[in-house]
Amino acid sequence: MLKVPAEPSRHRVAVWRELRRTGALSLGQGVWAVPDVPVFADGVGRALALTEQAGGQAVTLHAAGRGPEDATRFQAQFTAARSEDWTEFLADCGKFEAELAKEIRIGKFTLAELEEEEQSLERLRRWHRDLTARDVFGAPEAADAGKRLKECAAACEDYAERVFAALHRTGEGEQ
């Protein structure tokens, strides 16, 4: 349970962002939950530190449901939250591929653009790695996300080859 002073709001927002980034599930006003596995420990620790730095209070508990149905409900809620994360990731994969297709269509084959696309691919890779670590119950979208990330990498490699071919044809080096 977390209580952070209402003002300034930046403290509440910082705690909320850290918990969301960690993958915590909001159960209600100031009440968050994560499965009791090590992958969440650092993020929870950062959220607790932010809460205390803001003059707030935090209470952490190890909790179990009253019965197996509670554990099943928590797992379903947590997995649904990860499914939302994976759906957003998959949408960004689509945007990445659409961006590459646009650059190919308009013939924008520059090293600067390639570097930008490689940075976008690296962001997708980091995001995939983070989501994989948090998805402790295995949301159904995870397998498709892994496949889509490989497709994005292949599309970026294809674009890189086109950039280098275009630069070689024109005799230009750096752009």
Residue pairs with C-beta under 8 A, 6 or more apart in sequence:
1 30
1 31
1 58
1 59
1 61
2 15
2 30
2 31
2 32
2 47
2 51
2 56
2 57
2 58
3 30
3 51
3 56
3 57
3 58
4 11
4 12
4 15
4 30
4 51
4 54
4 56
5 11
5 12
5 54
5 55
5 56
6 12
11 50
11 53
11 54
11 55
11 56
12 54
14 50
14 54
15 47
15 50
15 51
15 54
15 56
18 43
18 46
18 47
18 50
19 26
19 32
19 43
19 44
19 47
21 43
22 34
22 40
22 42
22 43
22 44
22 46
22 47
22 134
23 34
23 40
23 43
23 81
23 82
23 85
23 134
24 32
24 33
24 34
24 40
24 43
24 44
24 47
25 32
25 33
25 34
25 74
25 77
25 78
25 81
26 32
27 33
32 47
33 63
33 74
33 78
34 40
34 43
34 44
35 78
35 136
35 137
36 62
37 136
39 133
39 134
39 136
40 134
44 60
47 58
48 58
48 60
51 57
51 58
52 58
64 70
64 71
65 71
65 73
65 74
75 137
78 136
78 137
79 135
79 137
79 138
79 139
82 131
82 134
82 135
82 137
82 139
82 141
82 142
83 139
83 140
83 141
85 131
85 134
85 135
85 139
86 131
86 135
86 139
86 141
86 142
86 144
86 145
87 141
89 124
89 127
89 128
89 131
89 145
90 141
90 144
90 145
90 148
92 124
92 127
93 124
93 145
93 148
93 149
93 151
93 152
96 117
96 120
96 121
96 124
96 152
96 155
96 156
97 151
97 152
97 155
99 117
99 120
100 117
100 155
100 156
100 158
100 159
103 109
103 113
103 117
103 159
104 159
104 162
107 166
109 162
109 163
109 165
109 166
109 167
110 163
110 175
111 163
111 167
111 174
111 175
112 175
113 163
114 159
114 160
114 163
117 156
117 159
118 156
118 160
121 152
121 153
121 156
124 149
124 152
125 149
128 145
128 146
128 149
131 142
131 145
132 142
135 142
167 173
167 175
